[in-house]
Amino acid sequence: MSSRLFYEEDGNGFPLLFGHSYLWDAAMWAPQVQALSPSYRCIVPELWGHGRSPLPPAAPYPVERLAEDHWALATDLGLERFAVIGLSVGGMWGVHLALNHPDAVQALVLMDTFVGPEPEENRLRYFKMMDTVEQAGMIPPPLADLIVPLFFSPVTMQRNPALVNRFREHLTSLPRAQIPGILSIGRGIFSRASVLERLGEIQAPVLVIVGADDRSRPPHEARQMAGMIPGAHLEVIEGAGHISNLEQPERVTALLQAFLRESLT
Protein backbone atom coordinates (compact mmCIF):
# COMPACT_ATOMS: atom_id res chain seq x y z
CA MET A 1 0.00 0.00 0.00
CA SER A 2 1.66 3.22 -1.12
CA SER A 3 -0.33 5.39 1.28
CA ARG A 4 -2.25 4.75 4.48
CA LEU A 5 -5.85 5.22 5.46
CA PHE A 6 -6.48 8.29 7.59
CA TYR A 7 -7.69 7.39 11.07
CA GLU A 8 -8.82 9.01 14.28
CA GLU A 9 -7.82 7.63 17.66
CA ASP A 10 -9.12 8.27 21.16
CA GLY A 11 -8.82 6.55 24.52
CA ASN A 12 -6.71 3.82 26.06
CA GLY A 13 -7.19 0.15 26.75
CA PHE A 14 -8.03 -2.81 24.56
CA PRO A 15 -8.12 -1.68 20.90
CA LEU A 16 -11.40 -1.35 19.00
CA LEU A 17 -11.16 -0.97 15.21
CA PHE A 18 -14.26 0.71 13.79
CA GLY A 19 -15.52 0.49 10.21
CA HIS A 20 -17.90 3.17 8.93
CA SER A 21 -20.58 2.96 6.26
CA TYR A 22 -20.16 3.74 2.59
CA LEU A 23 -20.69 7.49 1.94
CA TRP A 24 -19.93 8.36 5.58
CA ASP A 25 -16.71 8.99 7.51
CA ALA A 26 -15.18 8.63 10.97
CA ALA A 27 -17.57 11.17 12.51
CA MET A 28 -20.32 8.58 12.15
CA TRP A 29 -18.98 6.80 15.23
CA ALA A 30 -18.75 9.88 17.49
CA PRO A 31 -21.42 8.79 20.03
CA GLN A 32 -19.88 5.36 20.48
CA VAL A 33 -16.29 6.65 20.67
CA GLN A 34 -17.32 9.15 23.31
CA ALA A 35 -18.88 6.39 25.40
CA LEU A 36 -16.24 3.70 24.85
CA SER A 37 -12.97 5.68 24.83
CA PRO A 38 -12.74 5.91 28.64
CA SER A 39 -12.31 2.11 28.65
CA TYR A 40 -10.97 1.24 25.20
CA ARG A 41 -8.54 2.48 22.56
CA CYS A 42 -10.90 3.53 19.75
CA ILE A 43 -9.37 3.59 16.26
CA VAL A 44 -11.61 4.84 13.44
CA PRO A 45 -10.14 4.67 9.91
CA GLU A 46 -11.79 6.34 6.95
CA LEU A 47 -12.32 4.47 3.68
CA TRP A 48 -10.32 5.45 0.62
CA GLY A 49 -11.93 8.50 -0.99
CA HIS A 50 -13.98 9.21 2.14
CA GLY A 51 -13.28 11.86 4.74
CA ARG A 52 -9.56 12.58 4.84
CA SER A 53 -8.26 9.37 3.25
CA PRO A 54 -6.71 9.60 -0.22
CA LEU A 55 -8.23 8.08 -3.33
CA PRO A 56 -8.06 4.28 -3.57
CA PRO A 57 -4.99 2.81 -5.25
CA ALA A 58 -7.09 0.94 -7.83
CA ALA A 59 -10.58 0.85 -9.33
CA PRO A 60 -12.94 -0.83 -8.68
CA TYR A 61 -11.69 -1.53 -5.18
CA PRO A 62 -12.76 -4.91 -3.74
CA VAL A 63 -13.81 -5.58 -0.18
CA GLU A 64 -11.00 -8.14 0.18
CA ARG A 65 -8.42 -5.41 -0.41
CA LEU A 66 -10.15 -3.13 2.08
CA ALA A 67 -9.76 -5.88 4.66
CA GLU A 68 -6.05 -6.18 4.02
CA ASP A 69 -5.65 -2.39 4.08
CA HIS A 70 -7.18 -2.35 7.56
CA TRP A 71 -4.96 -5.25 8.56
CA ALA A 72 -1.95 -3.27 7.36
CA LEU A 73 -3.09 -0.31 9.44
CA ALA A 74 -3.57 -2.52 12.50
CA THR A 75 -0.08 -3.97 11.98
CA ASP A 76 1.43 -0.50 11.61
CA LEU A 77 -0.22 0.49 14.89
CA GLY A 78 1.17 -2.57 16.64
CA LEU A 79 -2.23 -4.13 17.32
CA GLU A 80 -1.67 -7.81 18.08
CA ARG A 81 -5.25 -8.35 19.29
CA PHE A 82 -8.29 -6.14 18.76
CA ALA A 83 -12.05 -6.10 18.27
CA VAL A 84 -13.78 -4.99 15.07
CA ILE A 85 -17.01 -2.99 15.08
CA GLY A 86 -18.17 -2.64 11.49
CA LEU A 87 -21.30 -1.16 9.98
CA SER A 88 -22.29 -1.85 6.35
CA VAL A 89 -19.05 -2.14 4.34
CA GLY A 90 -17.24 -1.99 7.69
CA GLY A 91 -18.86 -5.29 8.56
CA MET A 92 -17.97 -6.74 5.16
CA TRP A 93 -14.26 -6.13 5.53
CA GLY A 94 -14.54 -7.00 9.22
CA VAL A 95 -15.67 -10.54 8.37
CA HIS A 96 -12.68 -10.97 6.06
CA LEU A 97 -10.36 -9.83 8.87
CA ALA A 98 -11.93 -12.29 11.30
CA LEU A 99 -11.58 -15.12 8.80
CA ASN A 100 -8.05 -14.31 7.67
CA HIS A 101 -6.60 -13.24 11.03
CA PRO A 102 -8.49 -15.22 13.68
CA ASP A 103 -5.75 -14.89 16.30
CA ALA A 104 -5.96 -11.10 16.12
CA VAL A 105 -9.72 -10.46 15.97
CA GLN A 106 -10.97 -11.18 19.48
CA ALA A 107 -14.55 -9.98 19.01
CA LEU A 108 -16.65 -8.92 16.02
CA VAL A 109 -19.72 -6.69 15.75
CA LEU A 110 -21.59 -6.79 12.45
CA MET A 111 -24.05 -3.93 12.05
CA ASP A 112 -26.46 -3.40 9.16
CA THR A 113 -24.29 -5.46 6.86
CA PHE A 114 -24.39 -8.56 4.66
CA VAL A 115 -21.58 -10.73 3.33
CA GLY A 116 -23.65 -12.57 0.76
CA PRO A 117 -23.86 -11.32 -2.82
CA GLU A 118 -25.73 -8.10 -3.51
CA PRO A 119 -29.23 -9.00 -4.73
CA GLU A 120 -29.27 -8.52 -8.50
CA GLU A 121 -32.07 -5.95 -8.48
CA ASN A 122 -30.14 -3.84 -5.97
CA ARG A 123 -26.86 -4.25 -7.79
CA LEU A 124 -28.31 -3.02 -11.09
CA ARG A 125 -30.00 -0.10 -9.36
CA TYR A 126 -26.87 0.98 -7.51
CA PHE A 127 -24.64 0.70 -10.57
CA LYS A 128 -27.10 2.85 -12.50
CA MET A 129 -26.97 5.43 -9.71
CA MET A 130 -23.18 5.39 -9.76
CA ASP A 131 -23.15 5.85 -13.54
CA THR A 132 -25.31 8.94 -13.05
CA VAL A 133 -22.90 10.29 -10.42
CA GLU A 134 -19.92 9.60 -12.67
CA GLN A 135 -21.48 11.46 -15.58
CA ALA A 136 -22.45 14.44 -13.41
CA GLY A 137 -19.19 14.54 -11.42
CA MET A 138 -21.33 14.94 -8.29
CA ILE A 139 -24.38 13.53 -6.54
CA PRO A 140 -27.23 15.59 -8.02
CA PRO A 141 -29.90 16.70 -5.52
CA PRO A 142 -32.67 14.54 -7.09
CA LEU A 143 -30.45 11.49 -6.73
CA ALA A 144 -29.58 12.44 -3.15
CA ASP A 145 -33.31 12.46 -2.44
CA LEU A 146 -33.41 8.81 -3.53
CA ILE A 147 -30.30 7.83 -1.59
CA VAL A 148 -31.19 9.36 1.78
CA PRO A 149 -34.16 7.07 2.57
CA LEU A 150 -31.89 4.06 2.01
CA PHE A 151 -30.00 5.07 5.16
CA PHE A 152 -32.70 6.07 7.65
CA SER A 153 -35.81 4.72 9.29
CA PRO A 154 -39.05 6.62 8.68
CA VAL A 155 -38.92 7.26 12.43
CA THR A 156 -35.60 9.06 12.03
CA MET A 157 -36.83 10.96 8.98
CA GLN A 158 -39.67 12.32 11.07
CA ARG A 159 -38.06 12.78 14.48
CA ASN A 160 -34.47 13.73 13.62
CA PRO A 161 -34.59 15.84 10.45
CA ALA A 162 -31.32 17.56 11.41
CA LEU A 163 -29.40 14.28 11.09
CA VAL A 164 -31.11 13.48 7.80
CA ASN A 165 -30.54 16.94 6.35
CA ARG A 166 -26.86 16.96 7.33
CA PHE A 167 -26.35 13.72 5.44
CA ARG A 168 -28.20 15.01 2.39
CA GLU A 169 -26.07 18.17 2.39
CA HIS A 170 -22.95 16.03 2.73
CA LEU A 171 -23.92 14.01 -0.33
CA THR A 172 -24.63 16.99 -2.56
CA SER A 173 -21.49 18.86 -1.50
CA LEU A 174 -18.93 16.09 -1.98
CA PRO A 175 -15.87 17.54 -3.74
CA ARG A 176 -15.59 16.54 -7.39
CA ALA A 177 -12.11 15.16 -6.70
CA GLN A 178 -13.55 12.60 -4.29
CA ILE A 179 -16.15 11.22 -6.68
CA PRO A 180 -13.87 8.72 -8.50
CA GLY A 181 -12.76 7.21 -5.21
CA ILE A 182 -16.27 6.93 -3.87
CA LEU A 183 -17.40 5.22 -7.07
CA SER A 184 -14.44 2.85 -6.97
CA ILE A 185 -15.30 1.75 -3.43
CA GLY A 186 -19.01 1.51 -4.28
CA ARG A 187 -18.46 -0.67 -7.32
CA GLY A 188 -16.27 -2.95 -5.25
CA ILE A 189 -18.91 -3.23 -2.52
CA PHE A 190 -21.84 -3.99 -4.80
CA SER A 191 -19.98 -6.52 -6.95
CA ARG A 192 -18.55 -8.38 -3.92
CA ALA A 193 -18.24 -12.14 -3.79
CA SER A 194 -20.17 -14.04 -1.15
CA VAL A 195 -18.44 -15.41 1.93
CA LEU A 196 -21.62 -16.72 3.56
CA GLU A 197 -20.34 -20.26 3.24
CA ARG A 198 -17.33 -19.38 5.42
CA LEU A 199 -19.20 -17.79 8.33
CA GLY A 200 -19.05 -21.03 10.28
CA GLU A 201 -15.25 -20.63 10.44
CA ILE A 202 -15.41 -17.46 12.55
CA GLN A 203 -13.89 -18.16 15.96
CA ALA A 204 -14.48 -14.83 17.70
CA PRO A 205 -17.63 -13.94 19.65
CA VAL A 206 -20.03 -12.14 17.29
CA LEU A 207 -22.82 -9.65 17.85
CA VAL A 208 -25.10 -8.95 14.88
CA ILE A 209 -27.13 -5.71 15.00
CA VAL A 210 -29.63 -4.50 12.41
CA GLY A 211 -32.16 -1.70 12.25
CA ALA A 212 -35.72 -2.99 12.03
CA ASP A 213 -36.36 -0.52 9.21
CA ASP A 214 -33.08 -1.00 7.31
CA ARG A 215 -33.99 -0.92 3.62
CA SER A 216 -30.43 -1.35 2.38
CA ARG A 217 -29.61 -4.39 4.52
CA PRO A 218 -32.98 -5.74 5.71
CA PRO A 219 -33.24 -7.78 8.91
CA HIS A 220 -33.68 -11.11 7.12
CA GLU A 221 -30.06 -10.81 5.93
CA ALA A 222 -28.83 -10.27 9.49
CA ARG A 223 -30.87 -13.26 10.68
CA GLN A 224 -29.37 -15.42 7.95
CA MET A 225 -25.82 -14.47 8.94
CA ALA A 226 -26.44 -14.84 12.67
CA GLY A 227 -27.82 -18.32 12.05
CA MET A 228 -24.62 -19.32 10.25
CA ILE A 229 -22.13 -18.04 12.85
CA PRO A 230 -21.58 -20.30 15.85
CA GLY A 231 -22.83 -18.62 19.02
CA ALA A 232 -23.70 -15.31 17.34
CA HIS A 233 -26.21 -13.07 19.08
CA LEU A 234 -28.70 -11.01 17.05
CA GLU A 235 -30.27 -7.69 18.08
CA VAL A 236 -32.92 -5.91 15.99
CA ILE A 237 -33.13 -2.17 16.75
CA GLU A 238 -36.61 -0.69 16.55
CA GLY A 239 -36.86 2.81 15.11
CA ALA A 240 -33.60 2.45 13.21
CA GLY A 241 -32.63 2.03 9.58
CA HIS A 242 -29.18 1.53 8.06
CA ILE A 243 -27.27 3.93 10.33
CA SER A 244 -28.61 2.38 13.51
CA ASN A 245 -25.75 3.65 15.68
CA LEU A 246 -26.77 7.28 15.01
CA GLU A 247 -30.51 6.70 14.84
CA GLN A 248 -30.69 4.89 18.21
CA PRO A 249 -27.30 5.71 19.75
CA GLU A 250 -28.14 4.96 23.37
CA ARG A 251 -29.52 1.51 22.58
CA VAL A 252 -26.64 0.57 20.27
CA THR A 253 -23.97 1.89 22.64
CA ALA A 254 -25.43 -0.09 25.55
CA LEU A 255 -25.37 -3.26 23.45
CA LEU A 256 -21.75 -2.65 22.45
CA GLN A 257 -20.69 -2.00 26.04
CA ALA A 258 -22.32 -5.20 27.28
CA PHE A 259 -20.96 -7.31 24.43
CA LEU A 260 -17.40 -6.02 24.76
CA ARG A 261 -17.44 -6.39 28.53
CA GLU A 262 -18.51 -10.03 28.18
CA SER A 263 -16.34 -10.93 25.19
CA LEU A 264 -13.05 -9.30 26.13
CA THR A 265 -12.77 -10.44 29.75
C-alpha positions as CSV (number, residue, x, y, z in Angstrom):
1,M,0.0,0.0,0.0
2,S,1.7,3.2,-1.1
3,S,-0.3,5.4,1.3
4,R,-2.3,4.8,4.5
5,L,-5.8,5.2,5.5
6,F,-6.5,8.3,7.6
7,Y,-7.7,7.4,11.1
8,E,-8.8,9.0,14.3
9,E,-7.8,7.6,17.7
10,D,-9.1,8.3,21.2
11,G,-8.8,6.6,24.5
12,N,-6.7,3.8,26.1
13,G,-7.2,0.2,26.7
14,F,-8.0,-2.8,24.6
15,P,-8.1,-1.7,20.9
16,L,-11.4,-1.4,19.0
17,L,-11.2,-1.0,15.2
18,F,-14.3,0.7,13.8
19,G,-15.5,0.5,10.2
20,H,-17.9,3.2,8.9
21,S,-20.6,3.0,6.3
22,Y,-20.2,3.7,2.6
23,L,-20.7,7.5,1.9
24,W,-19.9,8.4,5.6
25,D,-16.7,9.0,7.5
26,A,-15.2,8.6,11.0
27,A,-17.6,11.2,12.5
28,M,-20.3,8.6,12.1
29,W,-19.0,6.8,15.2
30,A,-18.8,9.9,17.5
31,P,-21.4,8.8,20.0
32,Q,-19.9,5.4,20.5
33,V,-16.3,6.6,20.7
34,Q,-17.3,9.2,23.3
35,A,-18.9,6.4,25.4
36,L,-16.2,3.7,24.8
37,S,-13.0,5.7,24.8
38,P,-12.7,5.9,28.6
39,S,-12.3,2.1,28.7
40,Y,-11.0,1.2,25.2
41,R,-8.5,2.5,22.6
42,C,-10.9,3.5,19.8
43,I,-9.4,3.6,16.3
44,V,-11.6,4.8,13.4
45,P,-10.1,4.7,9.9
46,E,-11.8,6.3,6.9
47,L,-12.3,4.5,3.7
48,W,-10.3,5.5,0.6
49,G,-11.9,8.5,-1.0
50,H,-14.0,9.2,2.1
51,G,-13.3,11.9,4.7
52,R,-9.6,12.6,4.8
53,S,-8.3,9.4,3.3
54,P,-6.7,9.6,-0.2
55,L,-8.2,8.1,-3.3
56,P,-8.1,4.3,-3.6
57,P,-5.0,2.8,-5.3
58,A,-7.1,0.9,-7.8
59,A,-10.6,0.9,-9.3
60,P,-12.9,-0.8,-8.7
61,Y,-11.7,-1.5,-5.2
62,P,-12.8,-4.9,-3.7
63,V,-13.8,-5.6,-0.2
64,E,-11.0,-8.1,0.2
65,R,-8.4,-5.4,-0.4
66,L,-10.1,-3.1,2.1
67,A,-9.8,-5.9,4.7
68,E,-6.1,-6.2,4.0
69,D,-5.6,-2.4,4.1
70,H,-7.2,-2.3,7.6
71,W,-5.0,-5.2,8.6
72,A,-2.0,-3.3,7.4
73,L,-3.1,-0.3,9.4
74,A,-3.6,-2.5,12.5
75,T,-0.1,-4.0,12.0
76,D,1.4,-0.5,11.6
77,L,-0.2,0.5,14.9
78,G,1.2,-2.6,16.6
79,L,-2.2,-4.1,17.3
80,E,-1.7,-7.8,18.1
81,R,-5.2,-8.3,19.3
82,F,-8.3,-6.1,18.8
83,A,-12.1,-6.1,18.3
84,V,-13.8,-5.0,15.1
85,I,-17.0,-3.0,15.1
86,G,-18.2,-2.6,11.5
87,L,-21.3,-1.2,10.0
88,S,-22.3,-1.8,6.3
89,V,-19.1,-2.1,4.3
90,G,-17.2,-2.0,7.7
91,G,-18.9,-5.3,8.6
92,M,-18.0,-6.7,5.2
93,W,-14.3,-6.1,5.5
94,G,-14.5,-7.0,9.2
95,V,-15.7,-10.5,8.4
96,H,-12.7,-11.0,6.1
97,L,-10.4,-9.8,8.9
98,A,-11.9,-12.3,11.3
99,L,-11.6,-15.1,8.8
100,N,-8.1,-14.3,7.7
101,H,-6.6,-13.2,11.0
102,P,-8.5,-15.2,13.7
103,D,-5.7,-14.9,16.3
104,A,-6.0,-11.1,16.1
105,V,-9.7,-10.5,16.0
106,Q,-11.0,-11.2,19.5
107,A,-14.6,-10.0,19.0
108,L,-16.6,-8.9,16.0
109,V,-19.7,-6.7,15.7
110,L,-21.6,-6.8,12.4
111,M,-24.1,-3.9,12.1
112,D,-26.5,-3.4,9.2
113,T,-24.3,-5.5,6.9
114,F,-24.4,-8.6,4.7
115,V,-21.6,-10.7,3.3
116,G,-23.6,-12.6,0.8
117,P,-23.9,-11.3,-2.8
118,E,-25.7,-8.1,-3.5
119,P,-29.2,-9.0,-4.7
120,E,-29.3,-8.5,-8.5
121,E,-32.1,-5.9,-8.5
122,N,-30.1,-3.8,-6.0
123,R,-26.9,-4.2,-7.8
124,L,-28.3,-3.0,-11.1
125,R,-30.0,-0.1,-9.4
126,Y,-26.9,1.0,-7.5
127,F,-24.6,0.7,-10.6
128,K,-27.1,2.9,-12.5
129,M,-27.0,5.4,-9.7
130,M,-23.2,5.4,-9.8
131,D,-23.1,5.8,-13.5
132,T,-25.3,8.9,-13.1
133,V,-22.9,10.3,-10.4
134,E,-19.9,9.6,-12.7
135,Q,-21.5,11.5,-15.6
136,A,-22.4,14.4,-13.4
137,G,-19.2,14.5,-11.4
138,M,-21.3,14.9,-8.3
139,I,-24.4,13.5,-6.5
140,P,-27.2,15.6,-8.0
141,P,-29.9,16.7,-5.5
142,P,-32.7,14.5,-7.1
143,L,-30.4,11.5,-6.7
144,A,-29.6,12.4,-3.2
145,D,-33.3,12.5,-2.4
146,L,-33.4,8.8,-3.5
147,I,-30.3,7.8,-1.6
148,V,-31.2,9.4,1.8
149,P,-34.2,7.1,2.6
150,L,-31.9,4.1,2.0
151,F,-30.0,5.1,5.2
152,F,-32.7,6.1,7.6
153,S,-35.8,4.7,9.3
154,P,-39.1,6.6,8.7
155,V,-38.9,7.3,12.4
156,T,-35.6,9.1,12.0
157,M,-36.8,11.0,9.0
158,Q,-39.7,12.3,11.1
159,R,-38.1,12.8,14.5
160,N,-34.5,13.7,13.6
161,P,-34.6,15.8,10.5
162,A,-31.3,17.6,11.4
163,L,-29.4,14.3,11.1
164,V,-31.1,13.5,7.8
165,N,-30.5,16.9,6.4
166,R,-26.9,17.0,7.3
167,F,-26.4,13.7,5.4
168,R,-28.2,15.0,2.4
169,E,-26.1,18.2,2.4
170,H,-23.0,16.0,2.7
171,L,-23.9,14.0,-0.3
172,T,-24.6,17.0,-2.6
173,S,-21.5,18.9,-1.5
174,L,-18.9,16.1,-2.0
175,P,-15.9,17.5,-3.7
176,R,-15.6,16.5,-7.4
177,A,-12.1,15.2,-6.7
178,Q,-13.5,12.6,-4.3
179,I,-16.2,11.2,-6.7
180,P,-13.9,8.7,-8.5
181,G,-12.8,7.2,-5.2
182,I,-16.3,6.9,-3.9
183,L,-17.4,5.2,-7.1
184,S,-14.4,2.8,-7.0
185,I,-15.3,1.8,-3.4
186,G,-19.0,1.5,-4.3
187,R,-18.5,-0.7,-7.3
188,G,-16.3,-2.9,-5.2
189,I,-18.9,-3.2,-2.5
190,F,-21.8,-4.0,-4.8
191,S,-20.0,-6.5,-6.9
192,R,-18.6,-8.4,-3.9
193,A,-18.2,-12.1,-3.8
194,S,-20.2,-14.0,-1.1
195,V,-18.4,-15.4,1.9
196,L,-21.6,-16.7,3.6
197,E,-20.3,-20.3,3.2
198,R,-17.3,-19.4,5.4
199,L,-19.2,-17.8,8.3
200,G,-19.1,-21.0,10.3
201,E,-15.3,-20.6,10.4
202,I,-15.4,-17.5,12.6
203,Q,-13.9,-18.2,16.0
204,A,-14.5,-14.8,17.7
205,P,-17.6,-13.9,19.7
206,V,-20.0,-12.1,17.3
207,L,-22.8,-9.6,17.8
208,V,-25.1,-9.0,14.9
209,I,-27.1,-5.7,15.0
210,V,-29.6,-4.5,12.4
211,G,-32.2,-1.7,12.3
212,A,-35.7,-3.0,12.0
213,D,-36.4,-0.5,9.2
214,D,-33.1,-1.0,7.3
215,R,-34.0,-0.9,3.6
216,S,-30.4,-1.4,2.4
217,R,-29.6,-4.4,4.5
218,P,-33.0,-5.7,5.7
219,P,-33.2,-7.8,8.9
220,H,-33.7,-11.1,7.1
221,E,-30.1,-10.8,5.9
222,A,-28.8,-10.3,9.5
223,R,-30.9,-13.3,10.7
224,Q,-29.4,-15.4,8.0
225,M,-25.8,-14.5,8.9
226,A,-26.4,-14.8,12.7
227,G,-27.8,-18.3,12.1
228,M,-24.6,-19.3,10.2
229,I,-22.1,-18.0,12.8
230,P,-21.6,-20.3,15.9
231,G,-22.8,-18.6,19.0
232,A,-23.7,-15.3,17.3
233,H,-26.2,-13.1,19.1
234,L,-28.7,-11.0,17.1
235,E,-30.3,-7.7,18.1
236,V,-32.9,-5.9,16.0
237,I,-33.1,-2.2,16.8
238,E,-36.6,-0.7,16.6
239,G,-36.9,2.8,15.1
240,A,-33.6,2.5,13.2
241,G,-32.6,2.0,9.6
242,H,-29.2,1.5,8.1
243,I,-27.3,3.9,10.3
244,S,-28.6,2.4,13.5
245,N,-25.7,3.7,15.7
246,L,-26.8,7.3,15.0
247,E,-30.5,6.7,14.8
248,Q,-30.7,4.9,18.2
249,P,-27.3,5.7,19.7
250,E,-28.1,5.0,23.4
251,R,-29.5,1.5,22.6
252,V,-26.6,0.6,20.3
253,T,-24.0,1.9,22.6
254,A,-25.4,-0.1,25.5
255,L,-25.4,-3.3,23.4
256,L,-21.8,-2.7,22.5
257,Q,-20.7,-2.0,26.0
258,A,-22.3,-5.2,27.3
259,F,-21.0,-7.3,24.4
260,L,-17.4,-6.0,24.8
261,R,-17.4,-6.4,28.5
262,E,-18.5,-10.0,28.2
263,S,-16.3,-10.9,25.2
264,L,-13.1,-9.3,26.1
265,T,-12.8,-10.4,29.8
